[in-house]
Amino acid sequence: MREQFQHSLITSFSLWFDHYLLDKGDAYYNTTGTFHPATDARLTSHNIFASPYKQFVSDSSITGANICSGAYVTGVFKGRSDGVIVDFENGRILSTGIASGSAMTGSFAVKDFNIYFVNETEEDLIVENKYTPTSDFPSANAAITPYDMTVPAIFISSETMQNDPFAFGGQDKTRTLVKAVIMSDDVYKLDGVLSIFSDARNEAFKILPFISHPINEYGDIKSPPYNYTSLADASGNGLFYIDRVFASKLSDKSKKLLPNNVFIGFLDFDIYTHRFPRL
């Protein structure tokens, strides 16, 4: 199937959202740690070394963030030229050239919130608890299971789309409703996210094609370094703009069936763009 409008919307919004949160809120921290030998049934051809964290920051336009480009093996740095793959999405190192069980350490920036684009409704995410709290991991010496959705996290979904006539010649004004469910381990960070994006009304972000997404199938950057600002500046595909943002929180009374260390908030984005859908 050829790329459609919805593919471009998902790519554009998710990259902008991640950059906006990291840039406006400094929603990351730099750290060092050990990569532990791990297994993955989907990647039997690689030796895997996993950190006790989930998503790493990959966007080099974030000032101060330590973007991981490799790791130290018995004190010697190994990077992409040595066959190292940095899986930013799962917080780990993949390699075919480094022996399994090798002692590996590294430095990297960890996101305060993992970000996932999902198809589940808000009710499914909250009631069915399709996530793993970070507190469920026993210590910093444990590797997080790959592909698990781990909180603190923000779950983004595209809900509805509507085209309205805008100008002669077949131009429409396309309205898309995008929702975000924020699951935080404390109220301070939850309020911070809600405040940052409540102020995003009237913000505009570049339309980016699906193929321009910087991350490959291994969770690494396709063509390092990845810089969101440069990628957006180079796009000549027009703009999306945010007409309205509505922020709310789940009350303590309503969340009594959830783990006590999870605080939940919601963001609704009305996003508009002008396009010629029938041409």
ABEGO torsion letter per residue (X at the ends): XBBBAAAAAAAAAAAAAAAAAAAAAGBBBBBBBBBBBBBBAABAABBBBBBABBBBBABAABBGBBBBAEBBBGGBBBBAAAGBBBBAAAGBBBBAABBBGBBBBBBBBBBABBBBBBABBAAAAAAAGBBBBAAABABAABBBBBGBBBOBBBBBBBABBBBBBABBGGBBBBBBBBBBBBBBABAAAAAAAAAAAAAABGBBBBBBBAAABABBAAGBBABOBBBAAAAAAABAAEBBBBABBBBBBBBAAAAAABBAABBBBBBBBBBBBBBBAAX
